[in-house]
């Protein structure tokens, strides 16, 4: 069923891929932060503190918005998730100044892969909606 706020080209799997990719990234950041809090050699660094106090709270808020947008998508309202996907294509730019190595190189590699997965999923969703 197509409503004024939906598009027949938008498939649920594309929207879910985007929402799940963002959630996985936020979960990985949260895990990296909580795992390293007891380690003062890591937890007291400026990079770690930036992720803990600024980046993670922003990402959690954005993730809540995306998960809400996914729920709206499931009832036919697609504009919200499309707006958020369009914004998330530039997540790397939003995170400029936040060093992915804040919890070590292995964590940075995983976070980089998850961040790339968000960009790809957001791009695919926007492309399906005809958003340049």
N, C-alpha and C positions, 0 to 999 in steps of 0.2 A: 504494500500500500504506500503510495506517495502522498505526502502531506506538503503543505507550503514550506515547511522547514526540513524536508527530507529530499534525498536524491536517489533515484533508482540505481545509480552507478556505485553508490557507497555500500559496500558489503560489511556485514557485522564482523567477519574475520579481520578486515583491515582496521576497523575501529578498535577491536579487542587487541590486535597486535600492538597498536600504539599505546593503549592504556596499560597493557601488561609490560611493555618495554620500559615505560616511565616508572611503573611501580617497582620493577626489578632493579633499576638504577638507584632509586631512593632507598630500597631495602639494602642494597650493597653498601651505599654510603653510610646508612645507619649502623650496619654491622661493623664496618671499618672503624667508625667513631666509637661505638660501645666496646669493641674488642680492645682498642688501644687506650681508652681512658685510664686504666690502671698503670700504664707504662709512662712514667714521667718523661723519659727520654723522647717519646713521641708526642705525648699529650701536651707538653709545654712548649711545643714549637709554634711559631706564628701561623704556619700553613695549617696545622691540625686545628688550632683554635679558630681560624677563619672558617673551616668546614663545620666545626662543631657549633659555633655561635651564629654564623651568618648563612652559609650555603645550605646546610641541612634544614634549618627551619623554613627557609624559602622553598626548598625542594619539596618538603612535606606539605606545605600549603598548596603548592602547585599540583602535587600529586592528588590531594584531596579534591581539587577542582576538576582534574582530569577524570578521576573515578566517578565523580558526580556527573560529569558530562557524558561518560559512558552509560550511566544509568538513564540519562535523558535520551541518548541515542537509541537505547532499547525500546523507548516508547515513542520514537519517531522524530525527536527533535535533534537535528544534526548540526545546527549552526554553532553550538557551544563547543563541541569537540573539534570541529573544523577550525575554529578560531584558535583554540589551544594548540592544535597540531601545527598550524601555521606559525605560531610563536615558537614552538618547540624545535622547529627546523633549525633555529639559530641558538640552540641550547649551549653549544660550545662557546659562542660569543658571550652569552650571559654568564658563563662560568670563567671567563677570562680573569686572571688574577687569583684564581683558586687552583693551587697546584694539585694535580691528581696524584702526585707522589706523597701526599700528606701521611699516608699510612704504609708507605713502602712501595717498591717497584712492582711486586706481584699484584698488589691491590690496584695500583695505577693501571696496570695492563687490563685487569678485569673491568675497571670503571670506564676506561677508554672504549672497550668493546661494547659495553652496555650503553654508553653515551652515543656511540655510532648506531646502535640498534634503534635508539629513539629517533635519530635523524632520518634513518631509512624508513622507519614505520610512518613517521610524520610526513615525509615526502610522498610516500605511496598513497597515503590517505588524501593528502591535498591534491595530488595528481588525479586521483579518481574523481575528486570533486571539481576538477577544472580550475584549481587555484594555482596560479603561476608561482 
